[in-house]
């Protein structure tokens, strides 16, 4: 995407001396300015950014792995992804600019992949999808026998088997178990990673034949131009017409409510708030509320529970926000041992999420 630099408008506060006086410019803060801008007007680009260097690193890895004829185009999108059966790789637009990256961290309470190594993990995964589509591997009987039918319904919610040795471990939440296409992409990513040592790490695992299959494919197809490419794919996606704020409105978790019977569980974890005592100096010695405590640690709670359960992170965030509201309604406090409270609430939310994965509900009927 060969475009110009990202425009941002005026500084937060400019002071201009005129006739001995200063006047303030009340330009909106960068956060508010960004939220109101259309994504397509930001004129974001890969060229000249650190992303360009990371993408080149991906191409170098593919070359060294023997896939000399495979070089999937990479473009800016609204999320990580590879369009269905199209060998092109989309990376989140916010990674192309430091201010957008900061905004993503604030609004989403964390960044899915921020460091170069984390971004490479996702690029290898998406390159796996692109390799699958470029050579139409999913149409072959051997691919189906190894990974399962590509036509299997694709749903956001899946029930993983933690620590299963039939699948590689790469992205969080046992992602290889989501769908045969994801299984292939995850296996490809591990195979491609020059630091994975997959021959040794997976020597005793049932997924080793999958890795050996990809290794054999690389020798067989590596120098052959792929029959499918993404040259005609329109990368001007619909999200470019949205403002940054509208993009994040679509990311908001839906509202989740669970029966009040779990109020008793919250009371087991958090004590009731005591009456605020006013000290002799007039200051109030107020206890920290459980609701504020949960809100402060929400990103940690969501990321850890997501990593180990595999439940959709938006759903986990919605559940955490619901529990914050219940703690506020019940007037619960943190108490003295904050670390113990955090451990207990993460264990409690994990149990609810595992129940959701295996029964379809947070509460078994």
Buried (B, 14 or more C-beta within 10 A) or exposed (E): BEEEEBEBEEEEEEEEEEEEEEEEEEBEEBBEBBBEBEBBEBEBBBEEBEBBEBBEBBBEBBBEBBBBBBBBBBBBBBEBBBBEBBBBBBBBBBBBBEBBBBBBBEBBBBBBBEEEEEBBBBBBBBBBBBBBBBBBBBEEEEBBEBBBEBEEEEEEEBBBEEEBEEBBBBBBBBBBBBBBBBBBBBBBBBBBBEEBEBEEBBEEBEBBEBBBBBBEBBEEBBEEEBEEBBEEEEBEBEBBEBBBBBBBEEEEBEEBEBEEEBBEBBBEBBBEBEEEEEEEEEEEEEBBBBBBBBBBBBBEBBBBBBEBBBBBBBBBBBBBBBBBEBBBEBEBBBBEEEEEBBEBBBEBBBBBBBBBBEEEEBEEE
